[in-house]
Amino acid sequence: MLRRPEIDYVSVKLSSVVSQIITVDRDGSLERVAIRMRRLYREAQRHGAFVNLDMEEYRDLALTIAPSRVS
């Protein structure tokens, strides 16, 4: 979708990017999220698009913002 020239904004939820979010496997889930989000952000940057990260529930806050700190 980001490769389409008329698209300059997308809104995504973690569950739509990573299907295997397992609360007891925080580190593994965080790594899977970070890999996918890096790929999404890089693609958006290449095409000048904005990515809105839509948090589904407050309990997901830490996992939603944590990938930005993973190198």
ChimeraX attribute file (.defattr): number of C-alpha atoms within 10 A of each C-alpha:
attribute: neighborCount
match mode: 1-to-1
recipient: residues
	/A:1	11
	/A:2	19
	/A:3	13
	/A:4	8
	/A:5	10
	/A:6	9
	/A:7	14
	/A:8	15
	/A:9	13
	/A:10	14
	/A:11	9
	/A:12	15
	/A:13	13
	/A:14	19
	/A:15	13
	/A:16	8
	/A:17	14
	/A:18	16
	/A:19	11
	/A:20	14
	/A:21	17
	/A:22	11
	/A:23	12
	/A:24	8
	/A:25	10
	/A:26	12
	/A:27	12
	/A:28	14
	/A:29	18
	/A:30	21
	/A:31	15
	/A:32	17
	/A:33	24
	/A:34	22
	/A:35	14
	/A:36	14
	/A:37	20
	/A:38	15
	/A:39	11
	/A:40	15
	/A:41	14
	/A:42	12
	/A:43	16
	/A:44	20
	/A:45	13
	/A:46	10
	/A:47	15
	/A:48	15
	/A:49	19
	/A:50	15
	/A:51	18
	/A:52	11
	/A:53	14
	/A:54	13
	/A:55	16
	/A:56	13
	/A:57	8
	/A:58	8
	/A:59	9
	/A:60	12
	/A:61	11
	/A:62	10
	/A:63	19
	/A:64	20
	/A:65	14
	/A:66	13
	/A:67	19
	/A:68	12
	/A:69	7
	/A:70	12
	/A:71	8
